[in-house]
Amino acid sequence: MLSAMVAGTLLAVPALSAATSAGSVAAPHAATASATPSTPKPTVVLVHGAFADSSSWDGVTARLERQGYPVIGVANPLRGLAGDSAYVSSVLDTVPGPVVLAGHSYGGAVITDAAAGHANVKALVYIAAFAPDQGESGLAILGQYPGSRLPPALTVREFPGGQDAYVNPADFRQVFAADVPAGKARLMAAGQRPVALAAFAEPSSTPAWKTIPSWFLVAGADQAIPPTAERAMARRAGSHTEVVRGASHAVPVSHPGATAQVIEAAARATS
């Protein structure tokens, strides 16, 4: 059990708490003079979660780019919440103009901390993600909302100075990607990037969702983060919420269209 691996961290926590007139034709020069320059679209910055990489956003990225959005897929280091958030924050420092910042899974905790102090981040989008409050960890959220099948499916490997967590390949599809075609899920399992085990127990700092508008996609059949937890975090953050019924935790892969629609909604609402 994950709770055994990270002793003492699974503690009880407080509840999440202009139209043209008919028949008229405007002169070409008049139309040119009255035209309003189009507003550039915000840059969408995508942050993947644990046991994944930026390719998990490929279907979403393709859809957003077809709609004219610049997209950056960040390579989340997965070494710990503070360090991962600092890295994403440094990426945000390089992006001119408005940003819509989206995170999947553990990437939600990362964007929660990384967006702090960035006035150009106009919207946060949580995709089947953690949205912790100050001092709260992903592990604590899973403890408060039982039903995750992730902890017993983890395999831990030692590395100098810590432990890496992987999802057992035999359990990967059932726990992480149940609605992804079997062949694709096998490739995802084989190529998964591990997360430092301690990252799950690391507390969040000041949450950006308290000051930045947020959107939340709930994966209705998520076996990694219980949908009850996702709904509760969305309510607490006052997020605009969409539910994809039957979707697994890997909803950006299995439902890239629905995922892109939520991100576009956030972009339109805050542009």
C-alpha positions as CSV (number, residue, x, y, z in Angstrom):
1,M,0.0,0.0,0.0
2,L,1.2,3.5,-0.8
3,S,0.4,4.6,2.8
4,A,2.9,2.0,4.0
5,M,5.5,3.4,1.6
6,V,5.0,7.0,2.8
7,A,4.6,6.5,6.5
8,G,2.3,8.8,8.4
9,T,1.2,10.9,5.4
10,L,-2.3,9.4,5.0
11,L,-3.9,11.4,7.7
12,A,-7.5,12.7,8.1
13,V,-7.7,16.2,6.6
14,P,-10.5,18.8,6.7
15,A,-13.3,18.4,4.1
16,L,-12.6,20.1,0.7
17,S,-14.2,22.5,2.1
18,A,-22.0,43.4,-36.4
19,A,-24.5,42.6,-38.8
20,T,-25.1,44.2,-42.2
21,S,-28.5,45.6,-43.1
22,A,-30.5,43.5,-45.6
23,G,-29.6,44.3,-49.2
24,S,-26.8,46.8,-48.2
25,V,-23.2,46.3,-49.4
26,A,-20.4,48.2,-47.7
27,A,-17.8,49.8,-49.9
28,P,-14.5,48.0,-49.8
29,H,-12.5,51.0,-48.4
30,A,-15.2,51.5,-45.7
31,A,-15.0,47.9,-44.6
32,T,-11.2,48.1,-44.3
33,A,-11.4,51.3,-42.3
34,S,-13.9,49.9,-39.8
35,A,-12.2,46.5,-39.4
36,T,-11.0,45.8,-35.9
37,P,-7.6,43.9,-35.6
38,S,-8.2,40.4,-34.3
39,T,-7.0,39.7,-30.8
40,P,-4.2,37.2,-30.7
41,K,-5.2,33.9,-29.0
42,P,-3.6,33.0,-25.7
43,T,-0.8,30.5,-25.5
44,V,-1.9,27.2,-24.1
45,V,0.6,25.6,-21.8
46,L,0.0,21.9,-21.1
47,V,1.5,20.1,-18.1
48,H,1.3,16.3,-18.0
49,G,1.1,14.3,-14.9
50,A,2.8,11.2,-13.5
51,F,3.4,8.0,-15.5
52,A,3.1,10.0,-18.7
53,D,4.9,12.5,-20.9
54,S,4.0,15.4,-23.2
55,S,2.9,13.0,-25.9
56,S,-0.2,12.3,-23.8
57,W,-1.4,15.7,-25.1
58,D,-0.9,15.0,-28.8
59,G,-4.5,14.7,-29.7
60,V,-5.4,17.8,-27.7
61,T,-2.5,19.8,-29.2
62,A,-3.5,19.0,-32.8
63,R,-7.0,20.2,-32.2
64,L,-5.9,23.4,-30.4
65,E,-3.4,24.2,-33.1
66,R,-6.0,23.8,-35.8
67,Q,-8.0,26.4,-34.0
68,G,-5.0,28.8,-34.1
69,Y,-3.8,28.4,-30.5
70,P,0.0,28.4,-29.9
71,V,0.7,25.4,-27.7
72,I,3.6,24.5,-25.4
73,G,3.8,21.0,-24.0
74,V,6.0,21.2,-20.9
75,A,8.2,18.2,-19.9
76,N,7.2,18.0,-16.3
77,P,10.3,16.8,-14.4
78,L,8.2,14.6,-11.9
79,R,10.9,15.0,-9.2
80,G,8.8,16.8,-6.5
81,L,6.1,19.3,-6.3
82,A,8.2,22.3,-5.3
83,G,10.8,21.7,-7.9
84,D,8.3,20.8,-10.7
85,S,6.3,23.9,-10.0
86,A,9.4,26.1,-10.0
87,Y,10.4,24.6,-13.4
88,V,6.9,25.2,-14.9
89,S,7.0,28.7,-13.4
90,S,10.3,29.3,-15.3
91,V,8.6,28.2,-18.5
92,L,5.8,30.7,-17.9
93,D,8.4,33.4,-17.5
94,T,9.4,32.9,-21.2
95,V,5.8,33.2,-22.6
96,P,4.7,36.6,-23.8
97,G,1.1,37.5,-23.6
98,P,-1.8,35.7,-22.0
99,V,-1.6,32.1,-21.0
100,V,-4.2,29.3,-20.4
101,L,-2.4,26.8,-18.1
102,A,-3.7,23.2,-18.1
103,G,-2.6,20.3,-16.0
104,H,-3.5,16.6,-16.1
105,S,-3.4,14.4,-13.0
106,Y,-0.5,15.3,-10.8
107,G,0.1,18.1,-13.3
108,G,-2.9,19.8,-11.6
109,A,-1.0,20.2,-8.4
110,V,2.0,21.6,-10.3
111,I,0.0,24.3,-12.1
112,T,-1.7,25.2,-8.8
113,D,1.6,26.3,-7.4
114,A,3.4,27.3,-10.6
115,A,0.8,30.0,-11.6
116,A,1.3,32.0,-8.5
117,G,2.6,35.5,-9.3
118,H,2.1,35.2,-13.0
119,A,-0.4,37.9,-14.0
120,N,-0.4,36.6,-17.6
121,V,-2.0,33.3,-16.6
122,K,-5.7,34.1,-17.3
123,A,-7.2,30.6,-16.7
124,L,-6.3,27.3,-15.0
125,V,-7.7,24.1,-16.5
126,Y,-7.7,20.9,-14.5
127,I,-8.1,17.7,-16.5
128,A,-8.9,14.8,-14.1
129,A,-6.4,16.4,-11.8
130,F,-5.4,17.3,-8.3
131,A,-6.3,20.9,-7.3
132,P,-4.9,21.0,-3.7
133,D,-5.4,23.7,-1.2
134,Q,-2.5,25.2,0.8
135,G,-0.7,22.5,2.8
136,E,-2.6,19.7,1.2
137,S,-1.0,16.8,-0.7
138,G,-2.2,14.4,-3.4
139,L,-1.9,11.6,-1.0
140,A,-4.1,13.3,1.6
141,I,-6.8,13.9,-1.0
142,L,-6.8,10.2,-1.9
143,G,-7.0,9.4,1.7
144,Q,-10.1,11.6,2.2
145,Y,-11.8,10.2,-0.9
146,P,-11.3,6.5,-1.0
147,G,-11.7,4.4,-4.1
148,S,-8.4,5.0,-6.0
149,R,-7.0,1.8,-7.4
150,L,-3.6,3.5,-8.0
151,P,-1.8,2.9,-4.7
152,P,-1.8,-0.9,-4.8
153,A,-0.9,-0.8,-8.5
154,L,2.4,1.0,-7.9
155,T,5.8,-0.5,-8.2
156,V,8.6,1.3,-6.4
157,R,12.3,1.3,-7.5
158,E,15.1,2.8,-5.5
159,F,17.4,5.5,-6.9
160,P,20.2,7.4,-5.2
161,G,18.4,9.7,-2.7
162,G,14.9,8.5,-3.1
163,Q,12.3,6.2,-4.7
164,D,10.6,6.2,-8.1
165,A,7.0,5.0,-8.5
166,Y,5.7,3.3,-11.7
167,V,2.3,1.8,-12.4
168,N,2.7,-2.0,-12.8
169,P,2.3,-2.6,-16.5
170,A,-0.1,-5.5,-15.8
171,D,-2.4,-3.0,-14.1
172,F,-1.8,0.1,-16.2
173,R,-4.7,-0.1,-18.6
174,Q,-7.3,-1.0,-15.9
175,V,-6.2,1.7,-13.5
176,F,-5.0,4.4,-15.8
177,A,-6.3,4.0,-19.4
178,A,-9.3,1.7,-19.4
179,D,-10.9,3.4,-22.4
180,V,-7.7,3.6,-24.5
181,P,-7.2,0.9,-27.1
182,A,-5.3,-2.0,-25.7
183,G,-2.3,-1.6,-28.0
184,K,-2.0,2.1,-27.3
185,A,-2.3,1.4,-23.5
186,R,0.5,-1.1,-23.7
187,L,2.8,1.4,-25.3
188,M,1.8,4.0,-22.7
189,A,2.6,1.5,-19.9
190,A,6.0,0.6,-21.4
191,G,7.0,4.3,-21.9
192,Q,5.6,5.7,-18.7
193,R,7.9,8.2,-16.9
194,P,8.2,7.6,-13.2
195,V,7.4,10.1,-10.5
196,A,9.4,10.5,-7.3
197,L,7.3,8.8,-4.7
198,A,7.7,11.6,-2.2
199,A,6.0,14.0,-4.7
200,F,2.6,12.5,-3.7
201,A,3.1,13.5,-0.1
202,E,4.5,17.0,-0.7
203,P,2.2,19.8,0.5
204,S,1.0,22.5,-1.9
205,S,1.8,26.1,-1.4
206,T,-0.7,29.0,-2.0
207,P,-3.2,27.8,-4.5
208,A,-3.5,29.9,-7.7
209,W,-7.2,28.8,-8.1
210,K,-8.1,31.2,-5.3
211,T,-7.3,34.1,-7.6
212,I,-7.4,32.8,-11.2
213,P,-10.6,31.5,-12.9
214,S,-10.6,27.8,-13.3
215,W,-12.2,25.0,-15.4
216,F,-12.4,21.4,-14.5
217,L,-12.9,18.2,-16.5
218,V,-14.1,15.3,-14.4
219,A,-13.3,11.9,-15.8
220,G,-16.5,10.0,-14.9
221,A,-14.8,6.5,-14.6
222,D,-11.5,7.6,-13.2
223,Q,-9.8,4.8,-11.3
224,A,-6.8,6.8,-10.2
225,I,-8.4,10.0,-8.8
226,P,-11.9,9.2,-7.7
227,P,-14.5,11.3,-9.5
228,T,-16.0,12.2,-6.1
229,A,-12.6,13.9,-5.3
230,E,-12.5,15.6,-8.7
231,R,-16.0,17.0,-8.2
232,A,-15.2,18.2,-4.7
233,M,-12.0,19.9,-5.7
234,A,-13.9,21.6,-8.6
235,R,-16.6,22.9,-6.2
236,R,-14.1,24.2,-3.8
237,A,-12.2,26.1,-6.5
238,G,-15.4,27.4,-8.0
239,S,-14.5,25.9,-11.3
240,H,-16.6,25.7,-14.4
241,T,-17.1,21.9,-14.6
242,E,-17.6,19.4,-17.4
243,V,-18.0,15.7,-16.9
244,V,-17.0,13.1,-19.5
245,R,-19.0,10.0,-18.6
246,G,-17.1,6.8,-18.8
247,A,-13.8,8.4,-19.2
248,S,-10.7,6.9,-17.7
249,H,-7.9,8.8,-16.0
250,A,-6.1,9.1,-19.4
251,V,-8.9,11.3,-20.7
252,P,-6.6,13.6,-22.8
253,V,-5.7,10.4,-24.7
254,S,-9.1,8.8,-24.9
255,H,-11.2,12.0,-25.3
256,P,-8.9,14.7,-26.8
257,G,-11.8,16.5,-28.4
258,A,-13.7,16.9,-25.1
259,T,-10.4,17.9,-23.4
260,A,-9.6,20.5,-26.0
261,Q,-13.2,21.9,-25.8
262,V,-12.8,22.7,-22.1
263,I,-9.5,24.4,-22.7
264,E,-11.0,26.4,-25.6
265,A,-13.9,27.4,-23.3
266,A,-11.4,28.8,-20.8
267,A,-9.5,30.6,-23.5
268,R,-12.6,32.3,-24.9
269,A,-14.0,33.2,-21.5
270,T,-10.8,35.0,-20.4
271,S,-9.7,36.6,-23.7
